[in-house]
């Protein structure tokens, strides 16, 4: 019984950590640092999207990975893959303001620096807070399971 409770506690801790990582991915704190300044702005027109999920490298839930044709303020036109969840199929047919962050960093296997919606505000505080909160909730849940098992054991010993 003790090892079952241990496995259950470990599973709760792991779920909390995974939920925290999902929030970390959503708020993308690395994009909010000074190392990722906005280097160009433009208007995107979604060409197509693929869906990943319900569990993927981006976390839990449905994530859209969309390719878009972008006309940048600098005058160049490129087809880009936006960061996961930034553009959706609902954006098809609309002009969506976007920004490109990072000078030469290439992420997500797309061949282009990270592209985000212009109204997306990455947050170091929310990203790290999600990670720490998920880990904390998972740890509290795990301790609650282990504490319940220990309490039941102690009561059983007192009855004997």
C-alpha positions as CSV (number, residue, x, y, z in Angstrom):
1,X,0.0,0.0,0.0
2,X,2.9,2.4,0.8
3,X,4.4,2.0,-2.6
4,X,1.1,2.6,-4.3
5,X,0.7,5.9,-2.4
6,X,4.2,6.8,-3.3
7,X,3.5,6.3,-7.0
8,X,0.3,8.2,-6.8
9,X,2.1,11.1,-5.0
10,X,4.8,11.1,-7.7
11,X,2.1,11.1,-10.4
12,X,0.4,14.2,-8.8
13,X,3.8,15.9,-8.6
14,X,4.5,15.2,-12.2
15,X,1.1,16.5,-13.3
16,X,1.6,19.7,-11.4
17,X,5.0,20.2,-13.0
18,X,3.6,19.5,-16.5
19,X,0.8,22.0,-15.9
20,X,3.4,24.5,-14.7
21,X,5.5,23.9,-17.9
22,X,2.4,24.5,-20.0
23,X,2.0,27.9,-18.4
24,X,5.7,28.5,-18.9
25,X,5.3,27.8,-22.6
26,X,2.2,29.9,-22.9
27,X,3.7,33.0,-21.4
28,X,7.2,32.4,-23.1
29,X,9.3,34.2,-20.5
30,X,12.4,34.0,-22.7
31,X,10.8,36.2,-25.3
32,X,10.1,38.8,-22.6
33,X,13.8,39.3,-21.7
34,X,16.1,42.0,-23.1
35,X,17.8,39.3,-25.2
36,X,14.8,39.0,-27.4
37,X,14.0,42.6,-28.6
38,X,11.5,43.2,-31.4
39,X,13.6,43.5,-34.6
40,X,10.8,43.9,-37.2
41,X,7.1,44.4,-37.4
42,X,4.7,43.4,-40.1
43,X,1.3,42.1,-41.2
44,X,0.7,38.4,-41.5
45,X,-1.8,36.5,-43.6
46,X,-2.3,33.0,-42.5
47,X,-1.7,30.4,-45.2
48,X,-2.3,27.2,-43.3
49,X,-2.2,25.7,-39.8
50,X,-1.5,22.3,-38.2
51,X,-2.8,21.3,-34.9
52,X,-0.8,19.6,-32.1
53,X,-2.1,18.2,-28.9
54,X,-3.7,17.4,-26.6
55,X,-0.2,16.6,-25.3
56,X,2.8,18.0,-27.2
57,X,6.1,19.7,-26.7
58,X,4.1,22.9,-26.2
59,X,2.2,21.5,-23.2
60,X,-1.3,20.4,-22.6
61,X,-4.2,21.5,-24.9
62,X,-4.6,22.2,-28.5
63,X,-1.8,24.3,-30.1
64,X,-1.9,25.7,-33.6
65,X,1.3,26.0,-35.6
66,X,0.5,28.3,-38.5
67,X,2.4,29.4,-41.5
68,X,1.8,32.9,-42.7
69,X,3.0,35.2,-45.5
70,X,4.3,38.3,-43.8
71,X,5.0,41.7,-45.3
72,X,7.5,43.4,-43.0
73,X,8.0,47.1,-42.4
74,X,11.5,46.6,-43.6
75,X,10.1,45.8,-47.0
76,X,10.9,42.1,-47.2
77,X,8.2,39.5,-47.7
78,X,8.6,36.0,-46.2
79,X,6.7,32.9,-45.3
80,X,7.1,32.2,-41.6
81,X,6.0,29.7,-39.0
82,X,4.6,31.6,-36.0
83,X,5.3,30.4,-32.5
84,X,2.8,27.9,-31.3
85,X,-0.6,29.3,-30.4
86,X,0.1,32.8,-31.8
87,X,-1.9,32.4,-34.9
88,X,-5.0,30.2,-35.5
89,X,-7.2,29.1,-38.4
90,X,-9.6,31.9,-37.3
91,X,-7.0,34.4,-38.4
92,X,-7.2,33.1,-42.0
93,X,-8.3,35.9,-44.4
94,X,-7.4,38.7,-41.9
95,X,-4.4,40.9,-41.6
96,X,-2.8,40.2,-38.3
97,X,-0.1,42.5,-36.9
98,X,3.0,40.5,-35.9
99,X,6.5,41.1,-34.5
100,X,9.7,39.2,-35.0
101,X,11.8,38.8,-31.8
102,X,15.4,37.9,-31.7
103,X,18.0,38.9,-34.2
104,X,19.4,35.6,-35.4
105,X,17.8,32.9,-33.1
106,X,15.9,30.3,-35.0
107,X,13.3,28.3,-33.0
108,X,10.6,25.7,-33.6
109,X,12.4,24.2,-36.7
110,X,10.9,26.9,-38.9
111,X,14.0,28.5,-40.2
112,X,12.9,31.9,-39.1
113,X,13.4,33.9,-35.9
114,X,10.4,33.8,-33.5
115,X,7.2,35.5,-34.8
116,X,4.5,36.6,-32.4
117,X,1.2,38.5,-32.6
118,X,1.9,42.2,-32.0
119,X,-0.5,42.2,-29.1
120,X,1.1,39.2,-27.4
121,X,3.0,40.3,-24.3
122,X,5.4,37.6,-23.1
123,X,5.9,37.7,-19.4
124,X,8.8,36.5,-17.3
125,X,6.7,36.9,-14.1
126,X,3.7,34.9,-15.4
127,X,5.9,32.3,-17.1
128,X,8.1,31.6,-14.0
129,X,5.0,32.0,-11.7
130,X,3.2,29.3,-13.7
131,X,6.1,27.0,-13.5
132,X,6.6,27.5,-9.7
133,X,2.9,27.4,-9.0
134,X,2.5,24.1,-10.9
135,X,5.4,22.6,-9.0
136,X,4.0,23.9,-5.7
137,X,0.5,22.6,-6.3
138,X,2.0,19.3,-7.3
139,X,4.2,19.2,-4.2
140,X,1.3,20.0,-1.9
141,X,-0.9,17.3,-3.6
142,X,1.9,14.8,-3.2
143,X,2.4,15.7,0.5
144,X,-1.3,15.5,1.1
145,X,-1.4,11.9,-0.3
146,X,1.7,10.9,1.7
147,X,0.3,12.6,4.8
148,X,-3.0,10.8,4.5
149,X,-1.3,7.4,4.2
150,X,1.0,8.2,7.2
151,X,-2.1,9.3,9.3
152,X,-4.0,6.1,8.5
153,X,-1.0,4.0,9.4
154,X,-0.6,5.8,12.7
155,X,-4.3,5.3,13.5
156,X,-4.1,1.6,12.6
157,X,-1.1,1.2,14.9
158,X,-2.9,3.0,17.8
159,X,-5.9,0.6,17.5
160,X,-3.7,-2.5,17.9
